[in-house]
Amino acid sequence: MEHLPNDWDVLQKSLQASVLQSQIWASVQEAVGRSTYFQWSNHWSWVGFEHKARGIRYLVVPSGPTARLKGSDSLQSIMKLAESEGFDFVQIEPMGAITAEQLKSIGAIKVAEVDPEHTQIIDLAKTEEELRADLKSGHRNLINGASRRGVEVSITSSAEDFESFLGMLRDTAKRAKVTFYPNKYYRDIYKVMAPKGSIKLYIAKVDGQPIAAAMFYDYGGTRYYSHSGAFQTLNRQYKAMVYLLWVALLDAKQLGYSKIDLCGVAPNDDSGHKWAGLTTFKKGYGGKTVSYLGTYDIPINKSKYKVFSFYRKLRGRG
């Protein structure tokens, strides 16, 4: 298993790369048993992780490659390594100076998004007064009334609070009829990232009773709203998550971060999209919607990729 060079994050931050292309995220992936592969130049970089499923071995490059120039070179680099290492296909999420035309020229196939193709980003260079003015009235009222409702928000490293967070994820998944990662995955993330200060767990309580919680990744001047959950009945009563995210936003501003990435909204405010409710919640804080190219597969072993792609479509994930 290769390890990233010690100065990897210097290049990543100069490229404005995502936390999913960072040294700390590579450490998370290694902790869950995934091998790391990477390449770079002065103009682009990428780090990917080995995945295996149903006899298929593929390379996942989350939120990457990242290029400021020569994006086609980064794509060729990935393909060359994938071929030499015997991967059946590569899954990428290009960032920066990479175009849809370049992807088409190498036979890349757009698939259902893995990491969000559209996201809401809030500029933390604004003053607190400007940020407050950007709030939708419903959010502003809930934030202003949080203390009257008894909602208190804090950063926590308590094992008991972390278990409450996992319980909130399960309750949220049940209500939304979605599947989250197993509990072990969140524990592995927190175990690796917390000692480095790259992750923060915020929890909202009323009279000591946990109501809502969220994990934020901090990297390269950006705070990422990564995983959140709530005890649904209590959160509907106290509306704690609205205030929790506001506190985390202001904390990030106080720390000198440049932006907060709310990590995923529906395209074009689509009311029928599975993220419609989340989109309304996130856009209640203002900011702007940023769109990326999305998730692409690059087949290497075309016959095996065809079988895997068929299986994925049968499961509704094509």
N, C-alpha and C positions, 0 to 999 in steps of 0.2 A: 504493500500500500504506500503510495507516494504522499508526501506531506507538502503543503504549500510553503514557499519560501517565507522567511521571517518578515520581509518587507512587503508582503502581498497587499496588505491593506493600504499602504502608501499609494500604490498604483490604483487600487480600486476607488479610493476616495478622490483621486485626481480625475478619474473617469466618471465620477458620480454614480458608481455602481450600487446596486441594491444590497441590502443586508444578506440576501440569499446568495450573493457572490463573495461573501466575506470569509476571512479566516475562521471566525467564530462559528459560522454556519457549517463550514467544512468539518469543524470539530464535532458539531452535533451529528452530522451524517456519519462520521467515523464511529461515534459512540453507539449508533444504532446498527453498525456493521456494514456500512456501505463504503466501497473503495472510491478513492478520489482520483480524478484525472484533470489536468489543467494545461493551459497554454497561454502565452501572452506576447505582446510586443509593446512598443511605446504608444501605440494607437488603439489597442484593443486587448481584451482579456476574456477568459472564461474559465469557470471551474464546474465540473460535472460529476455526477455520482452514479455508480453502477446500481441498476435495478434488475430484478429477475422476476418473471411471472410466466407460469404455464410453459416452461421450456424456452422462453424468450429472454435474451439478455440485452438490455438496452441502457443507454446513457442519457441521464436527465441533466440538463443545464438550466436550472431555475433562474428566471429573470436575467438571462444571458444568452449569447455573449453580449458584452457591452463594448461599443465602438464609438470613438469620436471621429475616426478616419478609417478608411480601408476596411469597411465592414465585410466586403466579400472575402477578404483574406482571413477574417475570423471564422467565417463559415467553412472555407476550404480547410482550415486547420482542424476544425471539429470532424469533418468528414474523413480526413486523412487519418486522424488518430482512431476514429471509430472503426475504420476498415482494418487498420493494422492490429487493433486489439480484439477484433472478432465480434464487435457488437452487431446486433441485428437491425437496430435503428437507433436514432438519436431524437430526443425531444428537447426543443429549445423554446425560449421566450425572448426574442431579440430586443435589445435596447440600444438607443442611440442611432448612429449613422449606418443603419441597415435598412434596406428597402424591400417592399413586397416583390418588386421585380427581381432583385437578387435572390430572394428565396425561391421564386418560381423557376429561376434559371437552373437551380440545383435539384429541382424535383421535390422541394419541401411541400408538405401537405398540411393545410390548416385544419386543426382539430378543436374539439371543445376545450375551452380555456381551463387551465389547471390553476395557475395563479391569476389574479384578476387582470383582464384586458383593459378595463376601465376603472379608474379610481378617483377619489376625491382628495385633493390636497389643499391644506390650509397654510398660508404664508404667515409664519410667526414673526416676520419682521414688522408686522403691523403692531400698533399700540394695543394695549388691553381694551381701551375704549373703542378702537376700530373693530377689534375682534368681537366685542360685545354687540356693536351695532350691526355686524354681519349675521348675528343669530336670527333665526326665524322667531316670531313672537312667542310661539308655543314653547320652544326651547328656552327662551329668555325667561319666561314666566316660571318654568319648572326649576331653572337654575336659581333664580332669585328667591324662590320659595323653599329651597332644599332644607335650610336650617329650620324653618317652621315645621317641616315634615319630620324633622329629627334625623335627617340623612347626614352621616359623617363619612368622609372618604379619606383613606390613608394608604401609604405604601406598606406592604407587609412582607415579611419573610417567614411568617409562622407556618409550621407544618399543618396545624389545624386549619388555618385559613386556606392553604393550598388544597387540602382535601375538600373544603367547602367549595372552592373554585371548580374542582373536578365534578362535584355533585351538581353545580350550576350548569356545567356543560352538558351533562346527561339530561337534566331537566329541560334545557333549551332545545336539545336535539329531539327529545320526545315530542315537545310541542310543535316544533317546526317540521317534524317527520323527515329529519336528515340524519346522516351518520357522520360523527366526528371520529378523529383518530382515537386509538385505544389510550387509556390513562397513562400507560408506560411511556408513550411518545411525549406527552407533555412533561412528564417527570424527567425524562432524558434531556429535553430542551432546557428546562429550568436548571437542572443539575450542572449542565455544561456552561450555560450563559450567565447565570446569576453571580458566580464568583468573579466574573470579568466585568460585572456592572453593565452588561449588554441587554439585560432584561429587567423589567420592573413589573411586579404584581400589585395592582391596585384593587382595593376591596371597599365596597360601600356597605355600611351597617346602620341599623336603627335600633337603639337601645341594646347594642352588642350583638344583634341578630344579623348574620350575613344576608345581604339582599342581592348584590350584583358584584361581579369581579371581571377584570380584564388584564391580560398580559400584553405589554408593549415591548417591542424590540427597539433599541437605540443604537444607531449606527450612522456615521458620516454626517452628523448634523441633522438627521431625520429621526423622528419618532414614528414607529409603525404600530398602528392599532391592529394587533395580530390575532388574538383569540379572546373571546369574551362570552360570558354566560350569566344567567340570573335565575334565581328561584322565581318562576314566572308569576305565580299568584301574588307574591310579595312585591315584585317589581312593578306589576300593574297598579298596585296600591300606592307605592311610594315613588315610582318613577326615578329610581336611584341611578340607573345607567346614564341618563342624560347629564346628571351632575358629575358623575364619576369621570366621564370623558372630558368634560369641561375642566375639571381639576387637573387631569393628566396633560391636557393641552397647555394650560397656563404654567404648569411645572416645566414642561419642555421649553416654553418661551423663556422662563426664568433661567434655565440652564444654558441658554444661548443657542438653542437649536434653530435651524432655519425654517423647518416645516414639519408638519405632521401629516402622514399619509394614512388615510382612513381605510385603505386596502379593500376596495371592491364596491362598485355601484353598478346598477343596471344601465345598459346603453340607452341613451335618449329618453331617460325617465320612463321606460317601458313599464306600464302598470301591471302587465301580465307576467313580467319576469320574476323568477324565483327570488331575486333580491329586491323586489319592489319595496317591501317594508323597511328593509335595512337602508335602502337608498334614501327614503324619506327621512329616516333617522339621521343619517350621516350628512345629508345636504342641509339639515336644520342648523348646522354650524357654519354655513357659508362655504367659502373656498371656491375652487374651480375643479372641473372635471378634466382629467388627463387620460388620454387613450394611447395604448401601445399596440403593437402589431398583433399580439396574441400568442397562442401556443401552436407550434408547428412540429410535425414529425418529418424526419429525413430518413427514408428507408435505405438501408444498406443491403441487407439480405431481403430482396423484394418478395420472394415466395413466403418466407416466414413472417414477414411484416403483414402480408395480405391475410394470413390466417389469424394473426393476433388482432388485426383491425376488425375482422369479421366478428370475432369473439367479443371485442369491446363494444361493437354496435349492438350485439344481442343483449348486452347488459345496459344499454341506453347511455353509453359513455363515449360514443363516437364523435 
